[in-house]
Amino acid sequence: MFGFTNEEIVTRGTFWTIWRCPTTVFMQVRGYLDNARSTEWQQALQHEYDKKYPRFAAMEVTQVDPQTTVQHRFKAAMWIRDTFKIIEQGALLTGARPGPLVVSRTLLRLIGLDNIVLHVDPADFQAHLDAFRQGNKR
């Protein structure tokens, strides 16, 4: 997936998978996302970060159906903000579907960080991941 191999999978849940290479942690989340499931993927990702924070992080959410509450989204935004004070740069692929795109844009505006790049085009996202895997920001 996006250049990551099965050997780089570090953990898998019922609706998410996390890959890791020396420079980057990548997560794919898919399916219905309520407050409990959102908390689950955040906890899984934080557990991976606690082992060792990566320089770069990326996430693909093109198949997510976000149904979280506004309060939960605010809590998630604060977690993302705190996390990306440590991580050098992030990339997020939402695709063009309104649900993931609108929620992600709103969260990114809320946290106000400039080190997370939102992508709707998988080819652009792939180029970003390729740079990350080579140890470069984009």
Number of C-alpha atoms within 10 A of each C-alpha: 9 13 10 17 11 9 9 15 16 13 14 14 11 9 15 19 19 22 21 20 17 13 15 22 26 25 22 21 22 16 15 14 18 15 16 10 18 18 16 16 21 14 12 18 18 15 12 18 15 10 8 9 18 20 20 27 24 23 20 22 22 22 16 19 17 21 15 17 11 11 10 15 20 15 14 18 20 15 14 17 18 12 15 20 11 12 17 15 22 24 23 24 24 26 19 13 14 12 17 20 22 14 16 20 12 14 19 18 11 14 17 12 14 11 16 20 16 20 19 16 12 16 12 14 23 17 13 20 26 17 14 24 20 11 14 14 16 14
